Amino acid sequence: MRQNIGIYGGTFNPIHLGHLVAAQDAIERHRLDRLFWVPSARPPHKRRAGLAPAEERCALIAAAIAGAPRMAVCRWEIERAGPSYTVDTLRRFRAEFPRANLFFLIGADSLYELHTWREIGAILDLCRVVSVARPGFALRRSRIRLPAARVARLLADRVPGHEIGVSSTEIRRRLAAGRPIRYLVPDAVEALIRERGLYRAGRARDEG
């Protein structure tokens, strides 16, 4: 039987409970055998101001998923030189898992940007793009600027799941303001953030 491999890319700046619940929802909906978290080193679609070092974000993810048997951190984008293009990552996953079904997780709001991604046609051929619902986000099919057949597939692979109203931006702002983040991130993630002095006042930004 072919494995179902999930790939969750993003800045995870920092990882929070919304990310984790979305990942679990995707595992259940698409019966994923494994899910790899792929932190971006140099995301081409986002400014890097306010972005914690890749190694720190990787450590936070590892702390968050410790003990989760189906989840693992993938360091390929951190170790690869140049911008973190999704198509390059997916080609490596295809080479590593030639017989697997690949599922790439994104937030539903990112569906509107897919047409701007490098080699989007190749991306959609390499994997099934699974979009996760976002709180307060009403998806409009007409705004997905891709061929109709592609759009139909994208909509079929959506994961309704739980909509957790937590964002990395909010967490960074709260940390910069000295406010608590308990219940927004796993305890191990909060402990590591405070131990390493991440996202302190003057470091938080709106992006990420």
HELIX and SHEET records of a PDB file:
HELIX    1   1 LEU A   17  HIS A   30  1                                  14    
HELIX    2   2 ALA A   54  ILE A   65  1                                  12    
HELIX    3   3 TRP A   76  GLU A   79  1                                   4    
HELIX    4   4 THR A   86  GLU A   96  1                                  11    
HELIX    5   5 ALA A  108  THR A  116  5                                   9    
HELIX    6   6 ILE A  120  LEU A  126  1                                   7    
HELIX    7   7 ARG A  141  ARG A  143  5                                   3    
HELIX    8   8 ALA A  148  ALA A  156  1                                   9    
HELIX    9   9 SER A  168  ALA A  176  1                                   9    
HELIX   10  10 ASP A  187  ARG A  196  1                                  10    
SHEET    1   A 5 MET A  71  VAL A  73  0                                        
SHEET    2   A 5 ARG A  34  PRO A  39  1                                        
SHEET    3   A 5 ASN A   4  GLY A  10  1                                        
SHEET    4   A 5 ASN A 101  GLY A 107  1                                        
SHEET    5   A 5 ARG A 128  VAL A 132  1                                        
END                                                                             
